[in-house]
């Protein structure tokens, strides 16, 4: 139902322009008055700066609820899930893969619900780093904003690199220079961004449909293969079961292998939080966001955990074709290996096409997430004002161009081995994501504390996180444990028996932490503000105007439901 009133009162329109907020939900009549071609970015006029007068930073509002739901359930499934999981399997074995991804799933579940509670409460377009600015520390908010831009700027060349390597799986493409494929996919991502928010939303919707359908198909086939129902020309023609958990074993490289899988799991879940960013570009976030948030549960359990469990059952961790294995190539996904070993003609190529679509999709998401956050940073004075340029179709043009330029880093793969470049990019992006998620959890904890301090009750919160403040504490605790585990593997990496690792090993594993620290120091000298005390946190400015009569009627109806239905409603 629509809980948001159709018109905001004058005082709320003024309130949302306060420094604590990035970009408020503003009227978009100026854009609606443009002709169809201009409004959808299909002519040269659309690239002109939007007309003066009124709020200058108003993003496109063309995203629909169906887009948001598919972004939530399938948006971040890409290189980490399909390709990086092979490296994780090689490092830690199937048990480490299952346990680490399950722990990260518990963490991201609580992160997204905490983000949902804050996003429904405070309408923010372009960057949820503003919650860190508002409830933690303005300097830390500065660091988290730039860290998020940096995270997605690194993801773009990574996904371009993986897309090129994925094409080279086919024999006919192996003789073609990798730079050709990188260039083709880079141009494709640029063209998608010409269509702005609607281009991103439609691309994500249809690519997510393909990814989800293919993953379900893979799991059904994988179940048949594990039970021994594969064709006679494959290795799964007799009962397979969990033999890979016994030979070569459930774990690889001991405790170090277990710890090393965490960063790949973090990278694989990167982008889950985009649903909170994308909600700002729907017409009614309050209506569409809670349902989309609940879809995350299905992605975590059904696709990540169940899908990778089947991978661990079907593929040996010492398979030489896996990413990072001795003699392996970084274009070999465990999903493709399982399909090829099954002897199913053409199924490995089908999975490779799905992987290709997935990694290009994440590249598009990287440009979207990084550019919207950079625009919000520019509007708050945390970045040069040039990044506030908004054209007539609602595209943050300068910010999009800035993030797109980072795609050139993908050509570094031509001067080094694919595995080395891939691992550096994964470590940088995965660790950066952990700081983003940790900040969301901490901001939610601090918000709840300030909310109670200023005399408010939980009944005044329209959408509450499923785990409450305890869920955020759990999520934050898991993130801290993962950061400690990553530090351990940075100091003493796999293969370093009886000695510490090299400087290269350490910085590859922990460079993102130093990048965040540098941003934090810059933010402190820029803003000259530190940790906020509870009394300093403003929980009232910029709150969304709500139709409480409708919300209360719905709550009374829910109270009449049986306990099992209330539980399912809370989670799903």
C-alpha distance (Angstrom), angle and dihedral (degrees) to the residues before:
residue distance angle dihedral
X1 . . .
X2 3.78 . .
X3 3.80 107.1 .
X4 3.78 95.0 169.3
X5 3.76 119.4 90.2
X6 3.76 115.8 -119.7
X7 3.79 94.2 -124.4
X8 3.77 128.6 37.5
X9 3.80 117.7 -138.9
X10 3.78 118.3 -113.9
X11 3.79 94.6 -105.7
X12 3.82 92.7 56.2
X13 3.77 92.2 49.3
X14 3.76 87.4 56.4
X15 3.77 94.1 42.5
X16 3.78 96.8 57.5
X17 3.78 91.1 62.6
X18 3.80 91.0 65.2
X19 3.82 117.1 121.1
X20 3.80 91.0 -105.9
X21 3.77 90.7 66.6
X22 3.76 126.4 67.5
X23 3.76 108.1 -158.5
X24 3.75 122.1 -14.2
X25 3.73 130.6 -147.1
X26 3.77 100.4 -88.5
X27 3.80 133.9 177.0
X28 3.78 112.8 -84.9
X29 3.83 99.6 -160.4
X30 3.81 91.2 124.9
X31 3.81 89.5 62.7
X32 3.78 95.0 43.0
X33 3.80 89.1 57.3
X34 3.81 91.7 60.4
X35 3.79 119.5 96.7
X36 3.82 119.7 -101.6
X37 3.81 95.7 -99.0
X38 3.81 93.7 49.1
X39 3.79 94.3 42.5
X40 3.82 91.4 54.9
X41 3.80 96.9 41.6
X42 3.80 95.7 -110.1
X43 3.82 100.8 131.3
X44 3.80 138.8 44.4
X45 3.80 92.3 -103.9
X46 3.82 89.2 65.4
X47 3.81 90.3 67.3
X48 3.81 92.6 61.5
X49 3.80 119.0 105.0
X50 3.77 110.5 -89.9
X51 3.83 117.3 -100.9
X52 3.79 117.9 -78.4
X53 3.76 120.7 -109.9
X54 3.78 129.3 72.2
X55 3.79 123.9 25.9
X56 3.79 109.5 -16.0
X57 3.80 98.2 -157.4
X58 3.79 104.9 64.6
X59 3.79 115.8 143.1
X60 3.78 125.1 -148.4
X61 3.82 113.7 -82.0
X62 3.81 97.8 -161.5
X63 3.81 97.6 111.2
X64 3.80 114.3 113.7
X65 3.81 131.5 -148.2
X66 3.82 90.8 -106.6
X67 3.82 89.0 56.9
X68 3.79 91.9 50.8
X69 3.80 93.3 49.3
X70 3.80 93.0 51.5
X71 3.81 91.7 45.5
X72 3.80 87.4 53.8
X73 3.79 96.9 47.9
X74 3.80 101.7 35.7
X75 3.77 109.4 7.0
X76 3.80 101.3 103.8
X77 3.81 99.1 39.7
X78 3.79 102.2 117.5
X79 3.80 143.6 104.7
X80 3.80 94.5 -16.6
X81 3.79 93.6 55.7
X82 3.80 99.7 37.7
X83 3.83 103.0 31.6
X84 3.81 109.0 11.7
X85 3.81 90.4 53.8
X86 3.82 87.2 67.3
X87 3.80 90.7 59.5
X88 3.80 89.9 46.2
X89 3.81 90.7 51.1
X90 3.80 89.9 50.0
X91 3.82 92.9 49.7
X92 3.80 101.3 42.4
X93 3.80 110.1 13.3
X94 3.83 128.6 -123.5
X95 3.83 95.9 -62.7
X96 3.81 92.5 53.4
X97 3.80 88.8 47.3
X98 3.80 91.5 53.3
X99 3.82 97.2 42.9
X100 3.80 97.2 43.0
X101 3.79 95.1 46.7
X102 3.82 89.8 46.7
X103 3.81 91.6 52.5
X104 3.79 91.3 46.9
X105 3.81 88.4 48.0
X106 3.82 90.9 56.2
X107 3.79 88.8 48.9
X108 3.82 96.7 48.4
X109 3.82 91.3 45.3
X110 3.81 89.7 60.6
X111 3.80 93.1 40.5
X112 3.81 93.5 55.3
X113 3.80 93.2 46.1
X114 3.81 90.7 49.6
X115 3.80 88.8 49.6
X116 3.81 90.4 48.2
X117 3.80 92.0 53.9
X118 3.81 91.9 50.7
X119 3.82 95.0 42.2
X120 3.81 93.4 51.6
X121 3.80 90.1 46.9
X122 3.81 97.8 46.1
X123 3.82 119.2 29.6
X124 3.80 107.4 -137.0
X125 3.79 125.4 170.6
X126 3.77 120.4 -160.4
X127 3.76 106.2 9.1
X128 3.79 139.8 28.4
X129 3.80 88.5 -162.6
X130 3.82 82.1 92.1
X131 3.81 87.8 76.5
X132 3.81 87.6 62.6
X133 3.81 89.2 49.2
X134 3.78 91.2 50.0
X135 3.80 102.5 40.5
X136 3.81 107.3 22.3
X137 3.80 118.5 23.9
X138 3.85 130.9 -38.4
X139 3.81 89.6 -135.1
X140 3.79 90.8 53.0
X141 3.80 89.2 47.2
X142 3.81 88.5 55.1
X143 3.82 89.3 50.5
X144 3.81 93.3 47.6
X145 3.80 92.8 48.7
X146 3.79 93.5 52.8
X147 3.81 91.1 39.0
X148 3.81 89.5 57.1
X149 3.81 91.9 49.4
X150 3.82 88.8 47.9
X151 3.82 91.5 47.8
X152 3.79 93.0 56.0
X153 3.79 93.9 39.0
X154 3.83 87.2 59.8
X155 3.81 93.0 44.9
X156 3.82 92.3 59.1
X157 3.85 97.6 63.2
X158 3.80 89.7 39.0
X159 3.78 92.3 56.6
X160 3.83 91.6 43.6
X161 3.80 89.1 53.2
X162 3.81 93.1 48.7
X163 3.82 91.2 45.9
X164 3.81 90.2 55.3
X165 3.79 92.8 46.8
X166 3.80 91.0 46.7
X167 3.82 91.1 57.9
X168 3.81 89.6 51.2
X169 3.79 89.3 64.4
X170 3.80 86.4 86.1
X171 3.80 115.4 78.4
X172 3.79 94.1 -130.4
X173 3.83 91.7 58.9
X174 3.79 98.3 46.3
X175 3.80 92.9 85.2
X176 3.83 92.6 52.5
X177 3.81 116.6 93.5
X178 3.81 112.5 -104.6
X179 3.83 90.2 -129.3
X180 3.82 89.5 68.5
X181 3.79 93.2 59.6
X182 3.82 93.1 42.2
X183 3.82 89.0 53.5
X184 3.81 93.5 47.7
X185 3.80 93.7 51.8
X186 3.80 92.3 42.5
X187 3.82 89.8 55.7
X188 3.82 90.2 46.7
X189 3.82 91.5 54.0
X190 3.81 90.1 48.2
X191 3.83 90.3 52.7
X192 3.81 92.0 49.7
X193 3.80 89.5 53.6
X194 3.80 91.1 52.9
X195 3.81 86.0 71.6
X196 3.82 90.6 55.6
X197 3.78 123.0 -154.8
X198 3.80 94.8 -13.5
X199 3.81 90.8 51.8
X200 3.80 90.8 51.2
X201 3.81 92.7 44.7
X202 3.81 95.4 49.5
X203 3.81 92.8 43.9
X204 3.81 90.5 50.2
X205 3.80 92.6 46.0
X206 3.81 96.0 53.6
X207 3.80 96.4 36.3
X208 3.82 89.5 49.6
X209 3.80 89.9 51.0
X210 3.81 89.1 53.3
X211 3.82 93.8 45.2
X212 3.79 93.5 48.8
X213 3.81 94.0 45.1
X214 3.81 91.7 48.1
X215 3.81 92.9 47.5
X216 3.81 91.5 50.7
X217 3.82 90.0 48.1
X218 3.81 90.0 49.3
X219 3.81 92.5 50.7
X220 3.82 92.8 49.5
X221 3.81 91.0 49.5
X222 3.82 90.6 42.8
X223 3.81 90.7 54.7
X224 3.81 89.8 52.4
X225 3.83 90.8 47.9
X226 3.82 93.2 49.4
X227 3.80 88.4 52.8
X228 3.82 90.2 51.6
X229 3.78 99.0 -104.9
X230 3.80 96.7 128.6
X231 3.83 124.2 121.8
X232 3.80 118.8 -82.9
X233 3.80 93.1 -111.3
X234 3.83 91.1 62.2
X235 3.80 133.5 69.1
X236 3.82 94.3 -112.4
X237 3.83 96.3 67.0
X238 3.81 91.2 111.2
X239 3.81 131.7 43.8
X240 3.80 106.4 -59.8
X241 3.79 104.0 175.2
X242 3.81 118.0 157.6
X243 3.80 96.9 -33.2
X244 3.82 92.4 132.5
X245 3.81 88.0 61.9
X246 3.83 88.1 61.1
X247 3.79 101.0 32.7
X248 3.02 113.9 61.2
X249 3.83 86.0 -1.1
X250 3.79 146.1 -112.1
X251 3.81 96.0 -87.6
X252 3.79 133.6 39.2
X253 3.81 127.8 -164.1
X254 3.80 91.8 7.7
X255 3.80 120.0 -116.5
X256 3.81 92.2 -13.9
X257 3.78 90.2 57.9
X258 3.80 90.1 49.6
X259 3.83 91.4 52.1
X260 3.82 93.3 44.2
X261 3.81 92.5 60.9
X262 3.81 93.2 62.3
X263 3.80 96.4 75.8
X264 3.83 91.4 51.6
X265 3.81 89.3 49.5
X266 3.82 89.5 50.4
X267 3.80 91.0 49.9
X268 3.81 90.7 47.9
X269 3.81 91.8 55.6
X270 3.83 92.8 45.6
X271 3.77 110.3 123.6
X272 3.80 96.2 33.5
X273 3.80 87.7 111.4
X274 3.84 90.6 57.2
X275 3.79 88.6 90.8
X276 3.81 87.8 72.8
X277 3.80 91.3 49.9
X278 3.80 94.1 45.5
X279 3.81 92.6 49.0
X280 3.80 89.4 72.1
X281 3.80 89.0 65.4
X282 3.79 95.5 55.9
X283 3.80 120.8 91.2
X284 3.80 93.4 -120.0
X285 3.84 114.6 21.0
X286 3.80 92.9 175.0
X287 3.79 90.6 62.4
X288 3.80 98.8 41.0
X289 3.81 104.9 33.3
X290 3.85 103.3 65.8
X291 3.81 92.5 52.6
X292 3.80 91.2 47.6
X293 3.81 91.8 49.1
X294 3.79 90.3 55.2
X295 3.82 90.7 55.1
X296 3.81 89.3 67.6
X297 3.82 90.3 76.4
X298 3.80 90.3 63.0
X299 3.78 93.9 48.7
X300 3.80 92.6 50.4
X301 3.79 97.5 46.9
X302 3.78 104.0 29.7
X303 3.77 102.6 36.8
X304 3.78 109.9 23.4
X305 3.80 103.6 33.1
X306 3.81 100.4 30.3
X307 3.81 93.9 38.4
X308 3.81 94.0 50.3
X309 3.81 91.2 44.3
X310 3.80 88.1 61.6
X311 3.81 89.8 46.8
X312 3.80 89.4 53.9
X313 3.79 90.5 49.7
X314 3.80 95.5 49.8
X315 3.82 105.0 36.0
X316 3.81 126.2 58.2
X317 3.79 114.8 -129.7
X318 3.83 90.0 -132.4
X319 3.82 94.0 54.9
X320 3.83 104.8 135.2
X321 3.82 91.3 -140.6
X322 3.81 93.6 65.9
X323 3.79 122.5 104.5
X324 3.81 109.2 -87.8
X325 3.79 95.1 10.3
X326 3.78 119.7 130.7
X327 3.78 105.2 -83.5
X328 3.79 91.7 4.1
X329 3.81 128.6 133.8
X330 3.79 125.9 -136.6
X331 3.81 91.5 -127.3
X332 3.82 94.1 69.8
X333 3.79 114.6 97.7
X334 3.83 119.4 -164.4
X335 3.81 87.0 -129.4
X336 3.80 89.7 58.6
X337 3.83 91.7 44.3
X338 3.81 91.1 53.3
X339 3.82 91.1 47.7
X340 3.81 92.5 48.9
X341 3.81 94.5 46.3
X342 3.80 89.9 50.5
X343 3.80 89.9 64.7
X344 3.79 92.2 -128.9
X345 3.80 103.7 152.1
X346 3.79 111.3 -125.9
X347 3.83 95.8 -1.5
X348 3.81 92.5 105.9
X349 3.81 89.7 53.3
X350 3.81 90.3 47.8
X351 3.81 90.9 53.3
X352 3.79 89.7 46.6
X353 3.81 90.5 54.9
X354 3.81 89.6 50.6
X355 3.81 90.2 50.2
X356 3.80 89.9 49.7
X357 3.81 92.1 52.3
X358 3.82 90.0 45.9
X359 3.78 97.2 53.0
X360 3.82 92.9 45.7
X361 3.81 88.2 49.0
X362 3.81 90.9 55.1
X363 3.81 89.0 49.1
X364 3.82 88.5 57.0
X365 3.82 89.4 47.6
X366 3.80 89.8 51.6
X367 3.79 92.0 57.2
X368 3.80 90.6 45.8
X369 3.81 96.4 48.7
X370 3.79 96.3 41.4
X371 3.81 95.9 45.8
X372 3.83 95.8 48.2
X373 3.80 91.5 49.5
X374 3.79 92.1 47.0
X375 3.81 90.2 51.6
X376 3.80 90.5 52.5
X377 3.82 90.1 48.9
X378 3.80 89.6 52.9
X379 3.79 92.3 49.7
X380 3.80 92.0 52.1
X381 3.78 92.7 48.0
X382 3.82 93.6 -107.9
X383 3.83 92.1 114.6
X384 3.84 135.4 28.4
X385 3.80 113.3 -68.6
X386 3.81 91.2 -120.9
X387 3.80 87.0 80.3
X388 3.81 90.7 64.2
X389 3.82 90.2 70.2
X390 3.79 107.1 130.1
X391 3.79 119.5 -175.2
X392 3.80 129.1 -148.5
X393 3.81 94.0 -89.5
X394 3.82 93.3 52.6
X395 3.81 97.4 -102.3
X396 3.83 118.9 142.6
X397 3.79 89.1 -133.7
X398 3.82 102.3 -178.2
X399 3.80 92.2 46.5
X400 3.80 92.6 48.7
X401 3.80 91.0 50.2
X402 3.83 91.8 49.0
X403 3.81 93.4 53.7
X404 3.81 93.0 42.5
X405 3.81 90.8 56.5
X406 3.81 90.0 63.1
X407 3.79 87.7 68.5
X408 3.81 87.3 81.8
X409 3.80 89.2 75.7
X410 3.81 87.2 74.5
X411 3.82 88.4 77.1
X412 3.81 88.4 67.8
X413 3.79 84.7 81.9
X414 3.81 88.6 72.3
X415 3.82 91.0 64.8
X416 3.82 98.8 42.7
X417 3.78 139.4 32.6
X418 3.78 115.4 -74.9
X419 3.80 93.9 -125.3
X420 3.83 93.6 55.0
X421 3.81 94.2 50.0
X422 3.82 91.6 42.5
X423 3.82 92.5 52.3
X424 3.82 92.9 48.7
X425 3.79 92.2 50.7
X426 3.82 93.2 45.0
X427 3.82 92.1 49.9
X428 3.81 92.6 48.1
X429 3.79 95.0 47.2
X430 3.81 97.4 38.4
X431 3.80 95.0 50.8
X432 3.82 92.0 43.9
X433 3.81 88.6 54.6
X434 3.82 90.8 54.0
X435 3.81 90.9 58.3
X436 3.81 90.2 48.9
X437 3.80 92.7 51.2
X438 3.79 93.4 43.6
X439 3.80 89.7 53.6
X440 3.81 91.6 51.6
X441 3.82 90.8 52.8
X442 3.80 93.2 46.2
X443 3.82 92.1 46.4
X444 3.82 89.1 52.6
X445 3.81 91.8 49.5
X446 3.80 91.4 48.9
X447 3.82 91.6 45.0
X448 3.81 91.7 54.7
X449 3.83 90.1 49.0
X450 3.81 92.6 49.9
X451 3.81 91.0 43.1
X452 3.81 91.1 58.6
X453 3.83 92.2 40.5
X454 3.80 91.3 57.8
X455 3.82 91.9 52.1
X456 3.81 101.5 -100.0
X457 3.81 126.8 137.1
X458 3.80 131.2 -140.4
X459 3.81 89.7 -111.6
X460 3.81 87.6 70.6
X461 3.82 91.0 62.9
X462 3.83 108.1 90.4
X463 3.83 97.5 -158.8
X464 3.81 117.4 26.8
X465 3.79 126.7 -163.3
X466 3.81 111.3 -104.8
X467 3.81 93.1 -124.5
X468 3.77 95.6 35.1
X469 3.77 117.8 -150.8
X470 3.83 89.8 -32.1
X471 3.80 89.5 62.1
X472 3.79 89.9 53.9
X473 3.81 90.7 49.5
X474 3.80 89.4 50.7
X475 3.80 91.6 48.7
X476 3.81 91.9 47.8
X477 3.82 91.2 47.8
X478 3.82 92.1 52.8
X479 3.82 90.2 49.3
X480 3.82 91.3 51.9
X481 3.82 90.4 49.2
X482 3.81 90.4 50.1
X483 3.82 91.5 49.8
X484 3.81 89.5 51.5
X485 3.82 90.8 47.9
X486 3.80 90.5 49.4
X487 3.81 90.3 50.2
X488 3.80 89.2 51.6
X489 3.80 92.3 52.8
X490 3.83 89.4 44.8
X491 3.80 91.9 56.1
X492 3.80 95.4 38.0
X493 3.82 109.5 21.5
X494 3.78 127.3 -170.8
X495 3.78 110.0 -73.0
X496 3.81 94.9 25.6
X497 3.81 97.3 113.9
X498 3.80 113.3 -176.6
X499 3.81 93.6 -8.0
X500 3.77 141.5 72.4
X501 3.77 122.0 -103.9
X502 3.78 127.0 -100.7
X503 3.80 125.0 -93.5
X504 3.80 87.7 -103.6
X505 3.82 90.8 55.1
X506 3.80 91.5 50.3
X507 3.79 97.9 47.0
X508 3.79 92.6 43.9
X509 3.80 89.4 56.4
X510 3.82 99.9 38.0
X511 3.80 108.8 22.4
X512 3.81 93.0 110.9
X513 3.83 90.3 62.8
X514 3.81 90.2 58.8
X515 3.81 90.3 46.6
X516 3.83 90.2 53.8
X517 3.82 90.2 46.8
X518 3.81 90.7 52.2
X519 3.82 90.8 50.3
X520 3.82 90.5 49.0
X521 3.81 92.4 52.3
X522 3.82 90.8 47.4
X523 3.81 89.3 49.1
X524 3.79 92.0 51.7
X525 3.79 93.7 51.6
X526 3.81 89.7 43.9
X527 3.84 98.2 48.0
X528 3.84 101.1 21.6
X529 3.81 89.5 -147.7
X530 3.79 130.0 123.0
X531 3.81 141.4 -172.3
X532 3.80 112.9 -20.6
X533 3.78 119.5 -127.4
X534 3.79 119.0 -137.0
X535 3.81 93.3 -105.7
X536 3.83 90.2 53.9
X537 3.80 94.8 57.5
X538 3.81 113.6 99.4
X539 3.80 110.8 -148.5
X540 3.81 97.9 170.8
X541 3.81 106.8 53.6
X542 3.80 112.8 96.1
X543 3.80 97.4 6.6
X544 3.78 115.0 159.2
X545 3.80 116.6 -102.5
X546 3.80 107.0 -117.0
X547 3.79 137.3 -166.6
X548 3.81 96.9 -125.5
X549 3.81 94.6 177.8
X550 3.80 89.5 63.2
X551 3.82 93.4 42.2
X552 3.81 92.3 50.5
X553 3.83 91.9 49.1
X554 3.79 89.8 52.7
X555 3.80 91.6 48.4
X556 3.80 91.6 51.4
X557 3.80 89.6 51.1
X558 3.82 91.8 50.3
X559 3.83 90.1 52.5
X560 3.81 89.0 63.0
X561 3.81 91.9 57.5
X562 3.83 121.2 99.0
X563 3.83 116.7 -98.7
X564 3.82 94.9 -104.4
X565 3.79 92.2 53.8
X566 3.82 92.3 47.9
X567 3.80 89.5 51.5
X568 3.81 92.7 49.8
X569 3.80 90.8 47.4
X570 3.81 90.9 51.7
X571 3.81 93.8 50.5
X572 3.81 103.2 32.1
